[in-house]
Amino acid sequence: MQNHSAGKGAPEASRPYGQPTTTLSCVPKLPASSLLDRHDVQLARIGNAAVAGEKLCYLFAMFDLRSDTVTRPTEGMRQAMARAEVGDDVYGEDPTVRRLEERVAELTGKAAALFVPSGTMSNQIALLCHCRPGDEVIVPRGAHCANYESGAGAAWSGVQFAQVGEDGLFDAAALDAAIRPDAYWAPHSRLVVVENTHNRSGGRVFPPAQAEGVVALAHGRCLAAHLDGARIWNAAMATGRPVSELCAGFDTVGVCFSKGLGAPVGAALCSDAETRARARRWRKMLGGGMRQAGILAAGALYAIEHQRERLADDHAAARLLGQALGAVAGARVVPVETNMVSVAVDVPAERVVEAARRRGVLVGATGPRRLRLVTHLDVVGPGFAAAVDALVLAFRETLAGC
Ligand SMILES: Cc1ncc(COP(=O)(O)O)c(C=O)c1O
C-alpha cells in the first residue's frame, strides 16, 4: 500500500513518530476521526476500492502488533533507497549490495556475506550448504526453519529435523544426546541450528555461554553450526554484547533486515568465502538472484546504521506492555526479554484477538490459548500508551470472570 502514497504529500514526514499510522471505520471505541490525516484518507480510499469488509480492518488498524515485519520504510530510509547507486548484482556489480555485504560481514565477524531476499532463503541456503539428502538437522523445538518454512528443508535439502530442548533453548548435553549413533540405519546428524532470538518462544535470547557450549560440542562431534539470527540485533541489544560475539564460532549466520530493523526486504547469509561462493550458486538456483538490488540494500544499510539503536525502545515498550497485561486476571505473561510479549490466556485466544481488533489493536494468536504481541518502530512512541490501554481493556473484557 505504501507506494500508492509515496511522493504524494510526503505522508511519512507528516506522520509523527509513534503515532498511529492508519485508521479504521470498524473501530468504534477509539476517536478515529481525530487520527485521520491526508495519508490515512488516501489509504482508506484505495482500500475501499480494493478490499471490502473484514480485510479492510487488517489493512487499516491503528496499532499492528502482530509482528515486527509489518513496519513501513521511514522517510530517511526511502530517501536512501531512492538515491542508491546500483548495478547488476547477479553479475556481482551492485556497489550498494557490496557495501551492505561488507558491513554485515564486519558486524557478524565473518569473512563474507551474501544478500538474499528473505530470512527463509538464508536458512534454506544454509541447509543446502551444510547437508545432503537424508541428513538430520538438530534444531530448537519450535524452530522457524523446521516449522514455518513450508517444509522447505525436506523439499530442497532432503533433510529431516530433530527438535530438542524447551522454549527455544537447549544445551550441549541435549545436543550430545540427540546426535545419532554412527550406524548404517541412522540418519547422519550433520548440522545444529540455534535461533537467537527464538521467535516461537516469544523473543527469548539464547544465553551466550550456552551457545558457545553448543557450538564447541557440535564441532567436536563433526557437525556444522548455523545461527538463525533473524533477530540477532535484538539479542545483541538485550545482552549488551556485540553482534560478532553472539555469532562467534557459527559456520553460517542468517540475519534479517526486515524485522525490527524496519527495512522492507532482505536478509544475509554470513560465512567464510568458500561457503559464500556455494551459497551464491544455491541462491541462483532458488531464483534469489536480484538485479538492481542496491535499492533494497540501501534500505537495509540505512536500517543497520540508523534504526538499530532504537531497538532498546521496542524492548522497553514490550516490558511495559508485559507488565500491564500481566496485571490482568487470567493472563499469564512469559518474562519479556526483547520485543515480543507472549501471553497465555484462560479463554480462546481468538476472542481476545477480536476484542483487541475492535479497539484498534491487531495481535496474533500463536496457539489456541496463546497470543503474541510484537513491538516495533511503527507503533512504539508517544502514542503507544493508547495501545496498551486498549489492550488492557480488551483483555479485561474477554477474561472477566476467569
Ligand atoms: C527466527 C526467524 N527466522 C527466519 C524467519 C524468516 O524470515 P522471512 O520472513 O524474511 O522469510 C523468521 C520470520 O519471522 C524468523 O522469525
The ligand as a MOL file (V3000), in Angstrom:
LIG
                    3D

  0  0  0     0  0            999 V3000
M  V30 BEGIN CTAB
M  V30 COUNTS 16 16 0 0 0
M  V30 BEGIN ATOM
M  V30 1 C 13.6050 -16.6790 13.5510 0
M  V30 2 C 13.1740 -16.4450 12.1420 0
M  V30 3 N 13.9160 -16.9410 11.1480 0
M  V30 4 C 13.5800 -16.7680 9.8640 0
M  V30 5 C 12.4590 -16.0610 9.5270 0
M  V30 6 C 12.0720 -15.9260 8.0720 0
M  V30 7 O 12.1840 -14.6300 7.6210 0
M  V30 8 P 11.4010 -14.1750 6.2810 0
M  V30 9 O 10.0270 -13.8740 6.7010 0
M  V30 10 O 12.1930 -12.9810 5.8530 0
M  V30 11 O 11.4970 -15.2830 5.3150 0
M  V30 12 C 11.6460 -15.5160 10.5320 0
M  V30 13 C 10.4340 -14.7690 10.1900 0
M  V30 14 O 9.7440 -14.2240 11.0050 0
M  V30 15 C 12.0100 -15.7320 11.8800 0
M  V30 16 O 11.2630 -15.2750 12.8770 0
M  V30 END ATOM
M  V30 BEGIN BOND
M  V30 1 1 1 2
M  V30 2 1 2 3
M  V30 3 2 2 15
M  V30 4 2 3 4
M  V30 5 1 4 5
M  V30 6 1 5 6
M  V30 7 2 5 12
M  V30 8 1 6 7
M  V30 9 1 7 8
M  V30 10 2 8 9
M  V30 11 1 8 10
M  V30 12 1 8 11
M  V30 13 1 12 13
M  V30 14 1 12 15
M  V30 15 2 13 14
M  V30 16 1 15 16
M  V30 END BOND
M  V30 END CTAB
M  END
